[in-house]
Amino acid sequence: MNMPHNISRPVVFCLIVATTAMTWGCQTTTNAGRDAQIGAAAGGVLGGIIGSNSGSWAKGAIIGAVVGGATGAIIGNYMDKQASEIDQNVDGAKVERVGESIRVVFDAGILFSTGSATITSVSRYNIEKLSRILNKYNDTNLVIEGHTDSIGGESENQLLSERRAESVGILLKTYGVANSRISPVGYGETRPVATNETEAGRRLNRRVEVLIYPNNELKRQAESGELKL
């Protein structure tokens, strides 16, 4: 699914239609077998992306389409390998597998100086390492989310979150990730994952999330048996 670029506010991209009730968990362990089981039990689900109203996409969204049986297992294995490489090679990144997709969370304090959307020199190297992995597993698309805490004005926080998401997207493009794969979006202070009443909570809320999900070409290759990795 190709997504519009430069999204500046929360958007609901697709509706999920399900005939079977499911609960999706976030984990860093292998998901390939679970993908096959879920896909086989819920083949009537129409895949898509729903933005969370309550914080992280891992808690409030299904990312990507549910694919049944062996095809789902193949895609799951592809995403498992990619998640493992990111976890092992990209410093300062928290990596989770959710559904058939990957959620990579960076502490904004590591990526940027306070109040800035300029990526630090140390973090540029980590974004470069991330880009190498994304270029290796190039049958995926990305949503880059910028988030802030609630300190400061709402409009300033919104703009800062957009600029930070754009900065990560621009740097990924500089390192060869195709523009067509990248959709940056800023959410400002609207999607906290922790309390803004403490510094520890505010630090968790100041983050950039890179959400990686299978594109239609990956699904086609998995269904046809062409996917080799």
N, C-alpha and C positions, 0 to 999 in steps of 0.2 A: 504494500500500500504506500503510495507516495503521498507525502503530507505537505501542506502549504508552508512556505518559508516565512521567517520573521514574524511569527505569531506573537502578539504583545499582550494578550490577555488569555485567561483560561478558556478553552474551547472544548466542546464535546465533539469528537471526531466521528465516531461511529456508534451505532447501537448494537448491543449484544443481545441476541435472541437465543434463549436456552430452553431446552426441554427437560434438562436434568439439573437439579440443584448441585452446586459444587462449592468447595472451599479451597482456595489456593493459598499455599504457604510460601514463605521466602526462605531460601536456604542457600548455602554455598556448596552443598554436596551434590552428587550426581542426580540429574533429573530425567535422564533419557528414559529409563524404565517407567517412571511415573507418568511421563508424557504419553507413552503408549497406552497405559491403563486409562488415563483420563480421556484420551482421544477415542478409544474404543467404546467407552461408556457414554460419551457425550458427543457423538458425531453430528448431532443436530444443532450444535452451537455455531452461529455465524460469528466469525472473528472480527475484531476491531480494537479500537483504543478508546477508553473512557478516562477522562481526567478525574483525579481524586478531588473531593471536596474537603477532605479531612487531613491533608498532609501528604505523605509520601505515596507515590504511585504503587509501591509495593504493598501498601495496606489498602489502597482504595481503587485499584485499577487492574483490569486484565489486559495484558500487553500481548498483542498478536493473536492470530487465529488458532483455535484448537484444531489440531490435525490428528486424524485417527490412526490407530494401529501402528504398523511398521513405519509409516511415513513420519508419524509423530516422534517415534523413537530415534529415527535418523536425524531429524532436526534437533531433537533434544541433545543428542550426542555432539552435534556440531556446535551448539551453544554451550554445552558443558566444557568442551575443549577451549573455546574462546574465553569463557569466564575464568578458567583455570590459568590461562596464560596472562590475562590481565591481573589476576590476583598475585601471581608470582613475580611479575615484572614491573608493575606500575606502583611506585611508592606512594603512600598517602591516600590510596584509594580503597574504599570499602566496597566489596563486590558481592552481589547477591543474585541468585537465579530466581526469577519469578515467572511462573507459567512457562512459556517457550522463549522467554526473553531474559535480558541481563540488566541489572541496575547497578551503576557505578557511581558512588557518592564521594565527592571531594569536599573537604572542609575549605570554605572560601578563605579562611584565614591563612591557609597554606598556599592557595593559588594567587591571592591578591594582597596587597597592602590595604590597610584600613581605608575605606571610602573610595578605593581605586578599582578600575576595571582593567588595569594593565597587569598581565600575568607576569609573575616574578621569573627571574632567569632560571632558578632551580626548578620551578614548576613547568617551565617550557620544555625541559628535558623529559619530564614525566608525560606531558601531553604528546611529545614526539614518540615516546615508547608506546603510548596508547594508540597513536595513529598507525604505527607499524603493524600492530595486531589487527586493527580495524581493516587495514588494507589487505592483510592476509585472508581475513574472513569477510570478503567484500560483498557478500550477498545478504547484507543487513542494512537497515536504515536506523537513524539516530534521532532522538529528541534530546536536546540539551536544555535543561531547566535551570534557571537562576532563582535563588531564594535568599531572602534577608531576614534579620530579626526585626523587631518592631521599634527599635531605637531610631529616632529621627522621623521626618515627615513621610506619610504614606506615598505621596507622589515621587519623592526623591528615592525612596526604597524601590518603588516599581521601576523607575528608570535605571537605577544601579543594577537591579537584577537582570534587566534586559541587556544592558551593556556587557555584563559579565558573561551571560550566555552567548552573546554575539562574539565576544573575545575568544572564548574556547572554540566556537565554531570556526572562526576565521583562522585560528592557529591550526586546527585539524586540517582545514583546506590547504594551508601553506605546506603541510607535510603530506599532501597527496590524497586526502580523503575527498571523494567526489562531492561537489556542492549539492548535487541532487539527493544525496543521502541524508543531509543535515537539516534539521528544523530547530532553530533556537527559540526559546520562549522564556519570558520573565514573569514570575508570579509575585515579586515583591515580598511583602510580609504576610500574604494571605494564606500560606500553607505551612504553618509551623509544625514541626514534629516533636517539639518539646516546649516547656513553659518559657515565656519571655521574661519571667520574674527573676531568674537567676542568670549569672554569667555563663554557667555550664549549659543551661538550656538555650540561651541565645547563640552560643557557639554552634550548637547542633543545627539551629535554624539557618545560620549563615552557611550556605552550601551550594554546590553545583552538582546536579545529577545528570549523568549521561545514560539514557535509556536506549538499549540496543535490541531491535526486534527483527525477526525474519522478514525479508521482502518476498514478493511473489515469485521471483526467479528461484530463490532457495526452495520454496515449497514445490515448484515445478520439478526441480532437479531431484528432490527427495522422492516425489511421487513416481518419477520415471526411472529411478535407480541410477541417475547420472552422477549424483553427488559423491565425490571422492575427496577425502581429506585424511 
